[in-house]
Amino acid sequence: MECTGERYLPEFDGDWTLEHLHRYLLACELAADKIVLDIACGDGYGSAMLAKHAVDVTGVDIDSPTVERARSKYKANNLRFLQGSATAIPMDDSSVDLVVSFETIEHLTEQESMLCEINRVLRSNGMLLISSPDKYEYSDVPGYQNPFHPKELYREEFDALLQRHFAYHSLLGQRVIFGSVIASPEQRPFLSWEKEAGLGRTEGLPHAVYHVAVASDAPLPQLPSSLFSAPLEHSSGMRQLKASLQGAQINLQSCQQELASAKEQLSALLNSRSWKLTDPLRRLAAQIRKWRS
């Protein structure tokens, strides 16, 4: 499968590895003893992760070749992959305990229809775990436009959309960060301090690039704050820096080779018979220039 940026593929590491895997790790915490639907499952790696915890997992994707690839790549007795869309889910009414939908809703303009379909397949006490990029942090701030996202949502829009379809919902923030997190296991706010903002204190995660929401018509379980860490060397910035350094080293080696070649040519010229024979003439010309000055 070609890595176009539309779908995450485990073979292509980078910052998005943390983003995608962290969300599925959170989903696995909720999947125990549940029947799970992973809508727009893509490669299928997340569905396979969920199958290690859930009773049954169905991965659904709109692209038939992608579904066939997932079927051949990930196999388990409690895992299956079906072709279908987020607005026409190929599952029965009230048949699912947990629906997982990561980075899907911004790919659709029929967002209301998608949530109606999810509500249809969810049981009365079922739960939706959904994520979508925040339009302000993801697009507006960096001046970026993702060609695969026809309808990104601001935080307020995402919040209002969930409120229209579920009796309860809660928003969490997500961003990639290489650093240290200290969090209390007790029921207290998650606090953040930013060095560049004069150690300003914030409740919650500031500048969240993605919103991860849990929604249900039943009261929600308590969700922990969490961290999924990786070595700094695995970050996209470090990879780009290494590539630039390698390019600079190649250019330096090329310059060194050209300099060595020039020195060899100069040495050959200085030691040549013709150069030695014309040396008296060069000395005379230099003396004449000295007299004239």
N, C-alpha and C positions, 0 to 999 in steps of 0.2 A: 504494500500500500504506500502510495506517495505521501510524503509529509508536506502538506500544503499549508498547514497552520489551522485548518478547519477542525481537524480531529487530533487529539493527543495520541501519540504512539509511544509505548515504553522504550522502543529502540532509539528514540531521539531524546537524549537527556538534556536537562537545563532547568531554569527556574520553574517552568510549567510542570515539571515532575513533582516538585513539592506541592504545588497548587492542587493538582489532580489527585495524587495519592493521599494527601492529607484529608481531602474531602471523603474519599472512600474509606479511609481508616475510621473517620467519625461515623460513617454509615454502618460499618461493621459493628460498632459498639451498639447500634440500635437493632441489628438484624437477627440477633439470637432468637431461635425458636419461632421465626416469622417466615411468612411467604412474601417474597420480595420481587418487585418489578424494577428493573433498571432500564428506564426509557431513554432512547438514543444512546445505546450502550457502546457504539463505535467498535473499537478493537476488541472489546469484551474482557479486557484485563480486570476492570472493576467488578463486573459480574462474577468473575472467577474468584476474586477476593471475597465477595459477599457470600459465595457458595460455601466457603469454609466455616461460616457461622450460622447461616440461615437454614431453615428446613427445605426451602425450595426457592430457586432464583430463576427468573425469566429475563433475559436480555432482549430488548426490542430495538431494532434500527430500521430506518427507512431504506437503506441501500442494500440491495440483495447481495452483491459481491462481498460487502463488509460482513454481512451475516454469515455467509458461507465461510469466510476466512475465520471468523470467531468460532464457528462450530468445529473447524479442523484444528484450531490452535488451543482451545480450552475445553477440556472434557471432565465431567463429573456426573455422578448419578442424579444429583439434585440440581443440575444446571442445563438450561436449554436456551436456544436463541431463535427468535422469530422475526420475520420481516413485517414491518408495520410502522405507522407514523404516530407522533405524539398527539395528533388530533383524531386518530382512528386506531386506538390501541386494540390489538387482537386478543383480548382477554374478557372473561365474563364479568358481569356486574358483581360488585362486592366480593371479589375473589382475592384481594391482596391486603396484607397487613402493612407493608411499607413500600412506598414508591420513592425511588431515587432518580433525580433528574438534575444532572450537573451540566452547566454551560449549554443548555438547550433552548430555553425559552426566548433568548435574544436572537435565535436563528429563525424565529417565526413571527409573522404579523398576526396570526390567529391565536394570540396568547390566552384570551378568555376561553376559547374552545379547548385549548390544551388543558387548562385547569378543570374545566367541566368534565373532560374525559378522565382525568386523574381521579376526580371525585367519584365518578361512576364506578371505577374498578376498585376503589378503596372500600374496605369495610367500615362500619359506623365508628369504630374506634381506631381506624387505620391512621397512618401518618405519612406525610410527604416531607422528604428532605431534598431541598432544591437550592441551586446556586445560580447566580447570574452576575456578570460584571457590572459595577457601578459606572454609569455613563460619565459622570464627572471625573472620577479618578482614572478610569480606564481609557477614556477617549478625550475629554475636554482638556484636562491638565497637560497631557503630553502632545496634544494636537494630532491624535492618531485616529484613523478610521479603518475599522476591520471590515473588509468587503463581504464577510460571511454573516455580519450582524445587521439585519435590516431594521431591528427595533430593540435597541438597548434601553435600559430603564434607569432613571435616577432612583436614589434610595426611596424617596417619597412615593414614587410611582409603583415600585416593587411592593412596598408596604401596603399601599392602597389596594393593589391587585389581589394580594393574599387575603386581605381583610374582607374583600367581597366574596371570597369563595370558602373561607374557613372561619369557624367560630373562635379559634385560638391560633395565634402564630407568634413566633419570636425570631428576631433577626440577629445573626452573628456576623462579625466582620472577618475577612481573611486577607492577608497579604504575605508575600514572601519576605522573610527577614532572617539574616544571618547574625545571630547574637545570642543573648541570654534572656530567658524568661523565668521569673519567680512568681508562682501563683499559689494562693491559699486553697486548700481542698475544702474549706468551709464556704458557706453561702455568703460571699462578700463580692463587691464589684471587682472586676478586673481593672487594675490600675496601670496606666502607662505614663512614663516620663520621657520627654524628648530632649536630647542634648542640644540640638540646634535651635530649640525654642526656649532656651534658658531654663531647662529642666522643668518645663511646664507640665502640670499634672492633668491627666485626662482619665475619666472613667470609661473603660472600653478601649478598643483598638483604634487609634487615630488613622485617618487616611486609608481606610479599608478599600482595597481595589475590588474585592468581590463580597457579595452578601450571600451568606449561607443561611437558609431559613428552615425552620421546622414548623409544620402546620398540621392541624387536625381538628376534628369536631369534638374531640375528647380532650380533657386536660393533658398538658404536655409533661413528659418526664424531665427531670433536672439534667441538663447537659453540662459536662465539664469543659473548662477552657483547656487547650491542649497545644502541644508543640511537636512538629515533625522536623527534625533538624537534619542537616547534611553538611559535609565539609565545604568550606568556602571555595575550595578549588573546583567544586562542581557547579558553581553559579555561572550564569551566562556571561556576566561581566568578566570573570576570571578567564573563562574560555576565550572570549574575544581578545583579552589582554595577551594571553599566551599565543594566540594566532598572530597578533600584531608583532609580538616579540620575535616569533619565528620568522616572520616576513622581514623584520629589520635585520636579523642575523643573516638571512640569506642575502640581503642587499649588501651587508657589510662584507660577507665572504666574497661576493662578486667584485666589490670595490677593491678588496685586498688582492684578489687575483689579477685585476686590471693593473693595479699599482706594481705588483711583482713583475708582471709582463713588461710594463714600461721601464722598470729598472733594468731588466734583462736586455731590452733593446738599447737602452742608453749605454749600458756596460759594453755591449757588443760594438756599438758605434765608437766609443772611446778607445777600445782596444783594436779597432780595425786598422789595416795598413794605410788606407786612404786618409783617415783622420790623423795618423801619425805623420804622414808625408806632408800634409798641409798645415801642420802645426807652426812652422816658421812663418808662413804667410799670415796666420791669425795673430801671431805675436807682433809682426810688423804693422798690421792694420791697427792693432790696439795701441801701439806706440805712436802712430800717426795721429789717431784720435786724441791722444794725450797731449801731443805738441800743439794741435789746433785749439784745444781748450785752454 
